[in-house]
Amino acid sequence: MNNILVATENKITTITINRPNKLNALNKETIAELSQAIDTAEDNENTRVIILTGSGEKAFVAGADIAEFADFSPEQGKELAAHGQEILFNKVENCSKPVIAAVNGFALGGGLELAMSAHFRIASDNARVGLPEVSLGVIPGYGGTQRLPQLVGKGRAMEMIMTAGMIDAATAHSYGLVNHVVTQDELISTCEKIAGKIMRNSPVAIGAAIDAVNAGYIDGVDGYQAEIDCFGASFGTDDFKEGTTAFLEKRKAEF
């Protein structure tokens, strides 16, 4: 891997985008490497939670690598967005293992879109987030126009996109865009603490919950029916047997 670092410890896989001289900007190679890392972590039995972050203190991801597509045609632009959404952003959103974005510093454009594709976000107090694409004569292409309204509401999303401005960590928290704001020193440890709470629970049930929640945001899909189906399927799992047995026996479940 040329652009990312991957480390697994205590069943937490931390994926770090490592292009500090480019403020961790996403280029095609980095997107491909992240896609591979997500696949590997999802398939790894020793991984229960994934933390996604950027190297250094300045940026999570400061955006896409504009030099790569500045001369693209409309057809190439469309393919760029479609391919990126397919191999990374949608993959992160639909990962069966929880993905926490640890947002340290700037998360702009594709960086904010990557953070929004995670299941939830923790920000350091120096974080600055935004979608500045319209200042370049383009719009967000990696899911930003869809995920931002889901997280903060249509009006706030429209304002953020149309002004191309940044908001600070406190504002992002008040909008519901990030779950918690902590100091830079506390960022990863806070993510790991939350990961520890997650890992007490059934990984099979968590994967099913991710599917059920996401179903409610898919056009033409009945989220309530998806929940019913996932709920019913849970009854046939070993985790359900262990969880209910442990409860009745008044002991801690071992998943």
Wavefront OBJ file of the C-alpha trace (Angstrom):
o trace
v 0.000 0.000 0.000
v 1.479 3.338 -1.071
v -1.105 5.676 0.408
v -2.669 4.026 3.448
v -1.582 2.352 6.668
v -3.482 -0.581 8.179
v -3.088 -1.906 11.718
v -5.214 -4.410 13.656
v -5.103 -4.593 17.443
v -7.649 -5.816 19.980
v -9.984 -6.686 17.079
v -10.016 -3.061 15.877
v -8.606 -2.373 12.413
v -7.447 1.211 11.958
v -7.114 2.362 8.359
v -5.135 5.595 8.018
v -4.975 7.599 4.807
v -1.296 8.533 4.645
v -0.629 11.316 2.146
v 0.203 14.143 4.573
v 2.036 16.194 1.933
v -1.255 16.254 -0.026
v -3.403 16.685 3.095
v -4.494 13.073 2.508
v -6.339 13.997 -0.692
v -8.084 11.117 -2.430
v -6.611 10.064 -5.756
v -7.570 6.985 -7.764
v -4.834 4.878 -6.226
v -5.836 5.809 -2.678
v -9.494 5.024 -3.378
v -8.495 1.609 -4.763
v -6.295 0.893 -1.745
v -9.046 1.907 0.674
v -11.462 -0.369 -1.156
v -9.064 -3.282 -0.794
v -8.439 -2.504 2.877
v -12.170 -2.419 3.647
v -12.641 -5.789 1.904
v -9.748 -7.317 3.839
v -10.970 -5.987 7.186
v -14.519 -7.147 6.538
v -13.269 -10.668 5.755
v -10.853 -10.770 8.699
v -12.206 -12.738 11.662
v -9.901 -10.765 13.941
v -11.604 -7.490 12.985
v -14.810 -6.479 14.743
v -14.726 -2.680 14.214
v -13.010 -0.473 11.629
v -11.704 3.027 12.393
v -11.031 5.238 9.376
v -8.800 8.287 9.833
v -6.133 10.494 8.245
v -2.479 10.861 9.128
v -1.252 13.938 10.946
v -3.248 16.618 12.734
v -4.179 18.832 9.785
v -6.562 16.699 7.756
v -8.767 13.645 7.664
v -9.035 14.042 3.893
v -8.854 17.543 2.419
v -10.690 16.529 -0.745
v -10.145 14.788 -4.036
v -6.949 15.149 -6.040
v -8.229 17.775 -8.480
v -5.217 17.467 -10.787
v -6.378 13.973 -11.738
v -9.662 15.076 -13.288
v -9.301 18.741 -14.214
v -9.380 17.910 -17.938
v -12.032 15.177 -17.844
v -14.921 15.032 -20.316
v -18.540 14.686 -19.089
v -18.402 10.954 -19.793
v -15.171 10.575 -17.839
v -16.604 12.577 -14.969
v -19.652 10.363 -14.800
v -17.497 7.243 -14.798
v -15.271 8.722 -12.076
v -18.249 9.251 -9.761
v -19.894 5.912 -10.540
v -16.698 3.924 -10.070
v -15.750 5.682 -6.835
v -19.196 5.222 -5.323
v -19.223 1.550 -6.249
v -15.772 0.526 -5.067
v -15.464 2.657 -1.935
v -18.201 4.948 -0.662
v -21.129 2.538 -0.991
v -18.862 -0.287 0.171
v -18.063 1.575 3.391
v -21.735 2.381 4.004
v -22.787 -1.234 3.497
v -19.861 -2.856 5.302
v -21.169 -5.534 7.665
v -18.720 -4.382 10.329
v -19.092 -0.970 11.989
v -16.985 1.761 10.398
v -16.205 4.795 12.569
v -14.736 7.887 10.913
v -12.232 9.658 13.165
v -12.252 13.133 11.635
v -9.056 14.992 12.476
v -8.784 18.412 10.838
v -10.112 19.136 7.363
v -12.739 16.850 5.835
v -13.652 18.558 2.605
v -15.318 17.389 -0.578
v -14.534 13.723 -1.056
v -13.147 13.679 2.476
v -16.469 14.643 4.009
v -18.199 12.248 1.628
v -15.947 9.438 2.871
v -16.658 10.356 6.491
v -20.401 10.448 5.779
v -20.283 6.979 4.240
v -19.027 5.623 7.572
v -21.661 4.465 10.026
v -20.957 7.411 12.325
v -18.354 10.091 12.941
v -16.240 11.360 15.841
v -14.474 14.701 15.304
v -11.500 16.404 16.916
v -12.106 19.956 18.043
v -9.997 21.330 15.179
v -12.126 19.637 12.517
v -13.473 21.715 9.642
v -15.893 20.085 7.224
v -17.621 21.108 4.027
v -18.469 20.384 0.407
v -16.728 23.086 -1.679
v -17.332 21.487 -5.089
v -19.566 24.220 -6.534
v -16.669 26.669 -6.149
v -14.921 24.534 -8.790
v -17.919 24.437 -11.126
v -18.919 20.883 -10.222
v -21.102 19.209 -7.580
v -20.319 16.527 -4.986
v -20.022 13.223 -6.843
v -19.324 10.629 -4.181
v -22.727 10.656 -2.489
v -22.537 14.075 -0.851
v -25.818 15.392 -2.249
v -27.603 12.344 -0.841
v -25.928 11.564 2.478
v -25.594 15.139 3.749
v -29.375 15.834 3.633
v -29.989 12.488 5.342
v -27.704 13.521 8.191
v -28.393 17.254 8.639
v -31.672 17.888 6.810
v -32.380 19.348 3.387
v -32.132 23.031 4.283
v -28.785 22.844 6.038
v -27.421 20.574 3.325
v -28.520 23.000 0.612
v -26.848 25.889 2.419
v -23.599 23.987 2.955
v -23.450 22.832 -0.663
v -24.470 26.139 -2.248
v -22.178 28.326 -0.132
v -19.258 25.873 -0.501
v -18.319 26.925 3.017
v -16.819 25.069 5.942
v -18.365 24.516 9.354
v -16.425 23.860 12.542
v -16.641 20.796 14.749
v -19.093 22.353 17.205
v -21.486 23.299 14.405
v -21.146 19.868 12.830
v -22.059 18.380 16.204
v -25.074 20.654 16.598
v -26.218 19.612 13.100
v -25.938 15.917 13.967
v -23.208 15.434 11.378
v -20.783 14.130 14.021
v -21.702 12.231 17.163
v -19.009 13.578 19.480
v -16.323 16.265 19.538
v -13.155 15.605 21.527
v -9.605 16.915 21.670
v -7.098 15.725 19.108
v -5.320 13.656 21.738
v -8.573 11.940 22.697
v -9.843 11.251 19.174
v -8.579 7.723 18.528
v -8.950 6.608 22.139
v -12.579 7.783 22.110
v -13.230 5.807 18.925
v -11.583 2.774 20.505
v -13.692 3.163 23.648
v -16.895 3.214 21.597
v -15.587 0.278 19.549
v -15.129 -1.613 22.810
v -18.775 -1.072 23.689
v -19.822 -2.250 20.234
v -17.717 -5.401 20.530
v -19.624 -6.533 23.614
v -22.562 -7.235 21.335
v -23.363 -9.759 18.619
v -21.420 -9.068 15.398
v -24.050 -10.950 13.424
v -26.845 -8.816 14.878
v -24.851 -5.629 14.270
v -24.392 -6.561 10.617
v -28.121 -7.197 10.321
v -28.895 -3.868 11.992
v -26.666 -2.068 9.480
v -28.578 -3.717 6.641
v -31.944 -2.831 8.161
v -31.085 0.817 8.845
v -29.591 1.307 5.381
v -32.653 -0.260 3.747
v -34.746 2.690 4.880
v -32.699 4.996 2.650
v -32.962 2.950 -0.536
v -35.623 4.029 -3.041
v -38.245 1.350 -3.584
v -37.230 -0.663 -0.521
v -39.561 -1.044 2.458
v -37.305 -0.468 5.444
v -39.867 -1.876 7.860
v -40.057 -5.105 5.871
v -36.271 -5.275 5.781
v -36.272 -4.955 9.561
v -38.849 -7.740 9.892
v -36.788 -9.992 7.618
v -33.536 -9.289 9.469
v -35.249 -9.694 12.828
v -36.647 -13.076 11.836
v -33.351 -14.278 10.381
v -31.643 -13.461 13.678
v -33.573 -16.265 15.377
v -31.639 -18.820 13.323
v -28.184 -17.640 14.345
v -25.770 -19.013 16.917
v -25.422 -15.497 18.314
v -29.144 -15.414 19.122
v -28.875 -18.734 20.923
v -25.836 -17.533 22.880
v -27.326 -14.137 23.675
v -30.648 -15.427 24.944
v -29.083 -18.333 26.817
v -26.613 -16.002 28.529
v -29.429 -13.669 29.517
v -31.487 -16.493 31.033
v -28.429 -17.878 32.786
v -27.553 -14.408 34.096
v -24.072 -14.400 32.592
v -22.203 -12.350 30.029
v -22.678 -13.498 26.445
v -19.583 -14.638 24.555
v -19.936 -13.760 20.899
l 1 2 3 4 5 6 7 8 9 10 11 12 13 14 15 16 17 18 19 20 21 22 23 24 25 26 27 28 29 30 31 32 33 34 35 36 37 38 39 40 41 42 43 44 45 46 47 48 49 50 51 52 53 54 55 56 57 58 59 60 61 62 63 64 65 66 67 68 69 70 71 72 73 74 75 76 77 78 79 80 81 82 83 84 85 86 87 88 89 90 91 92 93 94 95 96 97 98 99 100 101 102 103 104 105 106 107 108 109 110 111 112 113 114 115 116 117 118 119 120 121 122 123 124 125 126 127 128 129 130 131 132 133 134 135 136 137 138 139 140 141 142 143 144 145 146 147 148 149 150 151 152 153 154 155 156 157 158 159 160 161 162 163 164 165 166 167 168 169 170 171 172 173 174 175 176 177 178 179 180 181 182 183 184 185 186 187 188 189 190 191 192 193 194 195 196 197 198 199 200 201 202 203 204 205 206 207 208 209 210 211 212 213 214 215 216 217 218 219 220 221 222 223 224 225 226 227 228 229 230 231 232 233 234 235 236 237 238 239 240 241 242 243 244 245 246 247 248 249 250 251 252 253 254 255
